[in-house]
Amino acid sequence: MRASNTIAYSVALVAACASIVVASRAAAQARDAEAPSNGEEAESDDYLSSLQREIEAREIAAEEESIGPFWFLDDWTIFTGFELGILDVGPVGFGRDQARRGRYGDNGLAVNILSLRSRFFRLLNVELMFGYMDMDDYDPIMNEVVCVINCSSDAEPFVAESEVSALTVSAATGLATPPIALGPVGLTLGCNLGVQAAWPHRDIMDCRDCDEEDLADLSGTYLEPTMLIGWAAKLDSRESGMFGIRASYRAFLGDSELRYSWTFGFALAMYLEVN
């Protein structure tokens, strides 16, 4: 009786263990069926990476599209700007009567040493220039001098002739286009109305005790078409810059003592969106 009970218990225990083993194997097979293989995992990672790269590329493209090619040309965004010009050089003409009274030539050379320009409300331009002009002296002062500058102790006397030059200041305001993007090149066109004053003086350069003469002041009102063309770059979503060559022509109006002035030089411009 006891032996039969022992056998029955043993059979029941073996059956229970077998059922546990079968259940665990079935669960493992189910998990294997649900879990992807190594190859499937790699393909899934590649797909997610490519999807993320595509999303990032679309975000970059949208940002670049919002920035624009170079400037704020896609809409009428208001911006301000600043332009610095250095060494604008070109010919200048004077009124013939004024030149005869001053005894100098009616043509000369104009040099704008420094030009400061500001842009307001996208189109309004304001500028201030400082420079000088050289003229041919038709009635030079002649002085016998021993030394002008950096001379030795045994320098011989010589005759020095005077020159005519003039310091100049001009101020103007006008309208200018927003920078126009032409690939990597930017172009700005404008037109100013301004006034210029000059103070001619006849003297022998670098001579302290030589004769000199102050001449009649020159002044005039002018109309000035301008152009700036050069390399252009967008710095960020609000700022852009431009470096290039600036050309202008001043046509003096009415009975001005000045007639015309061509200038060519270099300019650096910066533009900032303000809204």
SVG drawing of the C-alpha trace seen along z (x, -y; Angstrom):
<svg xmlns="http://www.w3.org/2000/svg" viewBox="-2 -137 80 139">
<polyline fill="none" stroke="black" stroke-width="0.4" points="0.0,0.0 2.8,-2.4 4.8,-1.4 1.8,-2.1 1.3,-5.5 5.0,-6.4 4.8,-5.4 1.7,-7.6 3.4,-10.6 6.5,-10.1 4.4,-10.0 2.5,-13.1 5.8,-15.0 7.3,-14.0 4.2,-15.0 4.2,-18.4 7.9,-18.9 7.2,-18.0 4.3,-20.4 6.5,-23.2 9.3,-22.5 6.8,-22.4 5.3,-25.7 8.7,-27.4 9.7,-26.2 6.4,-27.5 7.0,-30.9 10.6,-31.1 9.4,-30.2 6.8,-32.9 9.4,-35.5 11.7,-34.5 8.8,-34.9 8.1,-38.4 11.7,-39.6 13.4,-40.7 16.6,-39.1 19.9,-40.9 19.5,-41.7 16.0,-43.1 17.4,-45.2 20.1,-46.7 17.5,-47.5 15.3,-49.2 18.2,-51.3 19.2,-52.3 15.6,-53.3 15.4,-55.4 18.7,-57.1 17.7,-57.9 14.4,-59.3 16.2,-61.5 18.6,-62.7 15.8,-63.6 14.0,-65.5 17.2,-67.4 17.7,-68.2 14.2,-69.5 14.7,-71.7 17.9,-73.1 16.3,-73.8 13.4,-75.5 15.8,-77.7 17.8,-78.6 14.6,-79.4 13.6,-81.7 17.0,-83.5 16.8,-84.0 19.7,-84.1 21.5,-87.1 19.2,-89.8 15.7,-90.8 14.4,-90.8 11.5,-88.4 9.4,-90.9 9.5,-94.5 11.3,-93.9 12.6,-97.1 16.3,-97.1 19.1,-99.6 22.6,-99.6 26.0,-101.2 28.6,-101.7 32.3,-102.7 34.1,-104.1 37.9,-104.5 39.9,-106.4 37.3,-107.3 39.4,-108.9 38.5,-110.6 38.6,-113.7 36.9,-117.0 36.0,-120.1 35.7,-123.7 33.8,-126.7 36.0,-128.5 35.5,-132.0 36.2,-130.8 39.4,-129.0 40.6,-132.1 40.1,-134.3 42.0,-131.7 44.6,-131.3 44.4,-127.5 43.3,-124.9 39.6,-124.1 40.2,-120.4 41.8,-118.5 41.8,-115.4 39.3,-114.6 40.1,-112.2 37.4,-111.3 39.6,-110.0 36.7,-108.8 33.0,-108.3 30.3,-107.4 26.9,-106.3 23.9,-105.1 20.7,-103.4 17.4,-103.9 13.9,-102.4 15.3,-100.2 15.5,-103.0 16.7,-106.2 20.4,-107.0 22.4,-109.6 26.1,-110.2 29.0,-112.4 32.4,-112.6 35.8,-114.2 38.6,-114.6 40.7,-117.0 41.3,-118.2 44.4,-119.0 44.5,-121.6 47.0,-122.8 48.6,-126.0 48.7,-128.5 50.3,-131.3 52.6,-129.6 54.4,-131.3 58.2,-130.8 60.4,-131.0 64.1,-130.3 64.4,-127.8 67.4,-126.0 65.5,-123.1 62.0,-121.8 62.1,-118.7 64.8,-116.1 67.7,-118.2 71.4,-117.8 73.4,-120.7 75.2,-121.4 72.0,-121.6 72.0,-124.0 69.3,-126.6 66.7,-126.0 63.6,-127.5 60.3,-125.8 56.9,-126.3 53.6,-126.4 50.7,-124.0 46.9,-124.5 44.9,-122.1 41.6,-122.2 40.1,-120.4 36.5,-119.2 33.4,-118.3 30.2,-117.1 26.8,-115.9 24.0,-114.3 20.8,-112.3 18.8,-110.3 17.3,-106.9 19.1,-103.6 17.8,-100.2 18.1,-97.2 21.1,-95.1 20.2,-93.0 21.5,-89.5 23.2,-88.3 24.6,-85.0 27.7,-85.7 27.6,-89.4 25.5,-92.1 24.5,-95.4 23.0,-98.6 21.9,-101.6 21.1,-105.0 20.8,-108.7 21.7,-111.5 21.1,-115.2 23.9,-117.0 26.1,-120.0 29.9,-120.2 32.2,-122.9 35.9,-123.3 38.6,-125.6 41.4,-126.1 44.9,-127.2 48.1,-128.0 51.3,-127.1 54.6,-125.3 54.2,-121.9 56.3,-121.3 57.8,-124.8 57.3,-126.7 58.5,-130.2 57.3,-130.3 54.6,-132.6 51.0,-131.3 47.6,-132.4 44.1,-131.6 41.7,-131.4 38.0,-131.9 35.9,-129.1 34.2,-126.7 30.7,-125.3 27.9,-123.7 24.7,-121.6 24.9,-118.4 22.8,-115.4 24.8,-112.2 23.9,-108.8 25.8,-106.0 26.5,-102.3 28.0,-99.7 28.9,-96.3 30.9,-93.5 31.1,-90.3 28.0,-89.7 27.3,-87.3 24.5,-86.5 25.9,-86.3 22.8,-85.0 19.0,-85.3 19.2,-89.1 22.5,-90.3 24.2,-90.6 27.4,-92.2 28.9,-93.4 32.4,-94.5 33.1,-96.0 33.7,-98.9 31.7,-102.1 31.3,-104.5 29.5,-107.9 29.1,-110.9 28.3,-114.4 26.6,-116.8 26.7,-120.2 23.6,-122.3 23.0,-126.0 25.8,-128.5 27.9,-126.3 31.7,-127.0 32.1,-123.3 31.1,-121.5 31.4,-117.7 33.2,-115.0 33.8,-111.3 34.9,-109.0 35.8,-105.3 36.8,-103.5 36.2,-100.6 33.3,-100.3 32.3,-97.9 28.6,-97.7 26.6,-95.9 22.8,-95.5 20.6,-94.5 16.9,-93.6 15.1,-95.6 11.6,-94.0"/>
</svg>
